[in-house]
Every structure is written in structure tokens, then in C-alpha cells.
Amino acid sequence: MDMGEEFVLFPIHKYGDECMVGCLLIHGFTGSPYEVEPLATFLDQHTDWKLVSPTLPGHGERLDLKGIKHTEWMEHAEKELQQLLKTCKEVYIIGFSMGGLIASYLSVKYDIQKLVLLSAAAHYLNFKQLWKDIKLLVKEGLQGNLANNELYNRYHFKIRKTPISSAQEFRKVVRVVRPLLKRVEIPTFIAQGEKDGIVPPRSAQYIYENISSNEKSMFYSSKAKHLICHSEDNNELFEKILLFLQEE
């Protein structure tokens, strides 16, 4: 996948079992649809849209990333988008973390109406917040509560199951997509957790400043860590996303 390749928009319109609106939700690196599940549930409860949240190759609750290339993740999301474009008149893409980068890539390549980027990883590793999280884990470990810490359990599992080569493939996604951000021209909503230890808040600011969309907005959650859809203030975020997507 050449970083400098020229894209031609692909407006795929073959409406079969026609739906008015389709929405593709793309999870992040080493993740699963669990990461965007609360938002998908919220949208399902408040709309009649066709919602699709695929599991990227090698991902899911049982990680098997060895030998999987970054192009496979991007191509899998692309095929899911193509299916939505065949059956829906209007399509939105929501991407979380690495999924936000893949969503941005697809929005440049296809005729998409709106884009939502959640903790999108144009930059990664917020060392300041990560150190705070580590100190909290140490404290809980000394108190004997570490086994009950969801953050520790989830990321301890991911670290053990993620080959170094897969982390390098993730970095390739970043290298491919960052130069393309200037070609994102559709309405875009950007959200970021201020306590995110994986993706620093400056990532959201970087995306906001580099995309070319004339219609763009940004929301910072003061309580959210990286899994922004699972934050305690997620309802405010979800309402803002729904309002953005429903606006004419």
C-alpha cells in the first residue's frame, strides 16, 4: 500500500435490500467490537440504521495476530464498507484508535457522508498519563486488588499476546494514513479522553488541524481513558455523536 498512491472515489451504489443509513464501526489495534459496543448499542436504540462492527483479522477476544499484515486489517474494513455502500444510500464511519485511522483512509477513498474519530491514534503512548496509571496499578497491587483491576487484566493479556511484529504493522497503518489526513474533506467529529494513557490528547488536536474538512468539531472527555466508549461520561459523548450524525 503506497503512501503516495492516488485515490479515485468509489461510489458503490447497488441497492438491494435497501436501507437509508448504514454505519461502520471499526475497533482498534489488539481490540474487538467490545471497544465500540456501548456506542453501537446506543445508536441501535435511537435509530433504525444498519450497524456493522466487524472483527479485524487476528483480533477479537482471543488474539491471534502472528503473521497478519496491516493491509489485511485495512482491506477487511474496506470490504465491510463496500457491502454497506451497496445496500445503503448514506454511510457513516466511526473509528476507534487504530480504527480511526482506517476510517480516515476509507473516507478519502470512498463516497462517505460523515466521519467520527474516537481516540484516533495519529500519535500514540501518552507517557504522562500512562505513568499515572502504572502508579495506580502498583498501589492496587500492594493492596491486593490488582486481580480486580479491569485495565490491568485487559492490557496484561494484550501485551502477552501481541508479537513485536504486529506492533510494527500497527505503526505502518499510522505511516500510511497520517499523510492522507489532509485529504479528509467530509464532516468530521473528533473525540478524545483527557486521561488516555495510550493515545495522547495532542493526537486529536493534530487530526483537527490537519484534516481539510470545513465542518469539524472536537470533544474532550475529562473522565475517559483510552476506552472512551466505556467511560463513565459516555452518554454525553454518544448524544453528541448522534446529534452530529443526524444533522442535515
Summary of the structure (lengths in Angstrom):
residues: 248
radius of gyration: 17.6
end to end distance: 34.7
largest distance: 59.4
contacts: 832
relative contact order: 0.16
helix: 48%
strand: 16%
